[in-house]
Amino acid sequence: MTRKLQILMGVALLTLIPVLGFSQTTLTSTTLSANITTGSATSFTVASATGFSANRFAFVDREAMQITSVSGTTITAIRGALGTVARPHTSGQTVYVGSVNSFTNTPYDPAGRCTSTTFEVLPFINVQTGSLVTCTSSIYDVQRAQLAEIQGTYGLNLDLTTSSDSKPANQQPELHTSDW
């Protein structure tokens, strides 16, 4: 009986070994402490440098940056990493930091069913869409990125025109009773 118990315990341990080797991580987030005024700036300041280290990636407002060094809360990075575009960012924006496995680069966000234990990192970020993706109750939960805000000088509204006609982008179509 004890021999059977030993064999059973051995089999149980062997099945646990792959599980023990897999440790799901999560993205760390903080905020920018100051504006990043140009797309060519190579350093920026964050509220907390927890999780930041060389060779990890930071993501803010649809831009990925490869971190090269950290000094206190000042981060030095290669801008426009993972196929993104370097651009200015405003103070207070959320900055996510993680390994390269924390990011994906696909033209669409996942949808439908998922199994959270199959992911090395949750949530993860799709750098093409800017979405934060997680798996909640076996369904993909996608927080889509906001479209960029455009403000004119002194915070005034801008008049925009579409590329296909001359109507302002925010103009509502006129409804006629004949349309009903």
Secondary structure, DSSP 8 states (H G I E B T S, - for coil): -HHHHHHHHHHHHHHHHHHHH---B--EEEEBSS-B--TT--EEEBS--TT--TT-EEEETTEEEEEEEEETTEEEEEEEETT-----B-TT-EEEEE-GGGEE--SS---SB--GGG-SBSSEEETTTTEEEEEETTEEEEE---------GGG-----B-SSSSSBTT------GGG-
